[in-house]
Amino acid sequence: MSPASRPALACDAAEAALSGGTGLARQCHDCGMMLRLHPQAVGVDSRCPRCGAVLRRHHARPLDAPFALALASLMLCAMSLSMPFLTLRLLGQVRGSRIESGASAFAEDGLWLLAIVVVVTLVLVPLARLMLRLTVLGGLHLRHPPPWLGPRLMIPALRWHGHLGAWTMLEVFLFGALVSYTRLVDLAEVELGPAVYGLGAVVLALVAADAMFEPQAAWDAMEARGMMAPHTRLARPGTARSLSCHSCRRVTRAPDGAGCPRCGATLHHRKPNSVARSWALLFAAAVLYIPSNYYPVMNIITLGRGGPHTILGGVVEFVHTGFWPLALIVFLASVAVPMLKLVGLGIMLMSIRRRSTRNLRRKTQLYRVVEALGRWSMIDVFVVSVLIALVRFGAIASIHAEVGAACFGAVVILTMIAAECFDPRLMWDAAGANEQEAARPR
């Protein structure tokens, strides 16, 4: 069989995963199956044969293209953040905004939580993540990196790069700005600034960079160069088992609480207190979901007339004005997706509690959907941030954020953290699917 025709599910089963056989030992991060990965043809993903999770993507030059795209993204991002985003002209008055201007507007309205969220997700995290990626890839491109660019810097940089992935929301903000633009054109003359086009270019570059970058290739390249964790945490004596590092995916036979020999992260059989933390965060999000839909997210006043607007009120307004696609986007992102996350996480947690053996693969797929769609609920928060940053013309026209926006932002953040804390492997453990590996002698 030629390399190009090899199946994507080229893995051995768990019995030979760590004792004998060839290939790279891995544990599926979604179902807990122990297996070995074989070399694949370029463009063919290695997938778990049990749950279908992508275990590794194979690219021809996995370190070159991501480095160039990350460098281009960083330059475009820095330029976009320094240029005007939108300009509003109303009755001879002009007001402009930048990408992060909504943060100061939220602070003026007393919603400091949302101000921090805007700055973190649109400025700090995107720039930090690009710098971390460039640090790792730049160091790997140098034959003789300087002493300061060694394991003590590159290993934490790659670990933090993975942790910050879900909190980069420039593409979500771009969609939110599009929704805001459709509302503003009916109110006044809106001029698109260079940052709008720059942000579009940044989003395209980031999507391409993320598609081309495979963290496992970077970890393997660092390990091949002898860049291992300078120190690892010692664990209390205990029974050694096959543990998969949550940061670098390396499988190591060690007791719980030991340090990963490659990246230094603390090793655990499963995420600590996953069920309890997920339940607590899910309950808090469910409590806040009610006021986030009941209370207004913003207050719109035009020539002394107007009033508060809720999330559903905004959807109805788009329907009445004929913007059906935008109404559907806002409804899905702000109403349906948060409900999907709450119900979906609840179903998965109850599956663990009841030790259900039904539809494990579909529940795992549901987890991946919940994890991927979580941040897109921030569209409504970004819509409010764009509007309140621009429409501040006193009695003529003004838009101010209300408490409903803060509640909704909290719901989004709590559900994202709950999805991060949840360990889908526990569903398979509770169903007894991983008992064979757990029972193997150590």
Secondary structure, 3 states (H helix, E strand, C coil): CCHHHCCCCCEECHHHCCCCCCCEEEECCCCCCEEEECCCCCCCCEECCCCCCEEECCCCCCCHHHHHHHHHHHHHHHHHHHCCCEEEEECCEEEEECCCHHHHHHHHCCCHHHHHHHHHHHHHHHHHHHHHHHHHHHHHHCCCCCCCCCHHHHHHHHHHHHHCHHHCCHHHHHHHHHHHHHHHCCCCEEEECHHHHHHHHHHHHHHHHHHHCCHHHHHHHHHHCCCCCCCCCCCCCCCCEEEECCCCCCEEEECCCCECCCCCCECCCCCCCHHHHHHHHHHHHHHHHHHHHHCCCEEEEECCEEEEECHHHHHHHHHHCCCHHHHHHHHHHHHHHHHHHHHHHHHHHHHHHHCCCCCHHHHHHHHHHHHHHHHHHHHHHHHHHHHHHHCECCCCEEEEECHHHHHHHHHHHHHHHHHHHCCCHHHHHHCCCCHHHHHCCC
